[in-house]
């Protein structure tokens, strides 16, 4: 099972940028839950905690695509070095503001500035894989699945560390580690210039219009907004439920179990090559996730919740892998970073809405009122997927009829030398992962992987 992963990691520079990328992505699993734990402890309000966390995620959703567009145009290092310094400094400002019990306006200001400049290292890593592997869909599938599994590893370790620090050391301690990881891991990643995708020369034509105008993009983003709602509401509700059970420190462990299920499914999924229709696998994964999270509302003990989350977590990684694979097929190669970031943006918007609504409901009716928001978000994901499916099916038919599907006027740049969607391969060949992304908040395993229920036609990857 590990041979495909060893193969891609043996590429020159691959292990270095993948490893440093993992460290740089630690904030996506720690900052959200760190804010919730810090603000709820120091200000005594889950509602305020959820809103501050949501403010950061909304800012990230707004700023992420703009940063991604600059990255595609000017290069990763040139754009992201100053961005992560500003973001890290803003998180430090948030810690200071909360420590002195400053007016809540200062919490919002620092959170917004941190989110707007944090960028998406998941997208940067995946763009490097596309650059290094070129037009090799099978290896891109393996590499992106590996990154999805590493995202889940981040969500296994991050929430536990943030919760332990915030509950055992100091309420603000859970945000210190992600600041260090952002600076150390991020700057180390950006120093690896050999594997950095190139940019278009100044005289080359730039792609026109927004990637959102590409057929199918908006419906995929709509689905990810609903998925983000699941993750955001789950984060805050799990913290509140653990506190009601007298074990607030267990919240990070429970969320890590959620991510562990996704980690395992992501590794298993990436070790195989799938040929069933990509849009179908995407729909099956999202439907399984949406139905599974409804069980959270029915649990009455932490251990039962952990068990349910572990099983349901198997649907996360495949769903997000397939969603990003669809994006990679829909957008021009020179705008891959931007396209993947828009998916993360949709996820982030959902996370912000879910965490904010859940926090307000928890203040009024306890943790199960928060889990009711999870159920509603799951229903929204289910409906959005059913609405999106006909459009995705039509786009798959169009790509089959005309594999050379870069829209007129879209001049691919060197930012991503080859996208996983290809000429002469089935759409499933291009299965990629996101970024998630976003990721956004605490241990919901946002950036995770996808569920592949359809079996491949005699195709097991070595």
Buried (B, 14 or more C-beta within 10 A) or exposed (E): EEEBBEBBBEBEBBEBBBBBBBBBBBBBBBBBBBBBBBBBBBBEBBBBBBBBBBBBBBBBBBBBBBBBBBBBBEBBBBBBEEBBBEBBBBBBBBBEBBEEEBEBEBBBBBBBBBBBBBBBBBBBBBBBBBBBBEBBBBBBBBBBBBBBBBBBBBBBBBBBBBBBBBBEEBBBBBBBBBBEBBBBBBBBBBEBEEBBBEBBEEEEEBBEEEBEEBBBBBBBBBBBBBBBBBBBBBBBBBBBBBBBBEBBBBBBBBBBBBBBBBBBBBBBBBBBBBBBBBBBBBBBBBBBBBBBBBBBBEBEEBEEBBBBBBEBBBBBBBBBBBBBBBBBBBBBBBBBBBBBBBBBBBBBBBBBBBBBBBBBBBBEEBBBBBBBBBBBBBBBBBBBBEEBBEBBBEBBEEBEEEBEBBBEEBBBBBBBBBBBBBEEBBBBBBBBBBBBBBBBBBBBBBBBBBBBBBEBEEEEBE
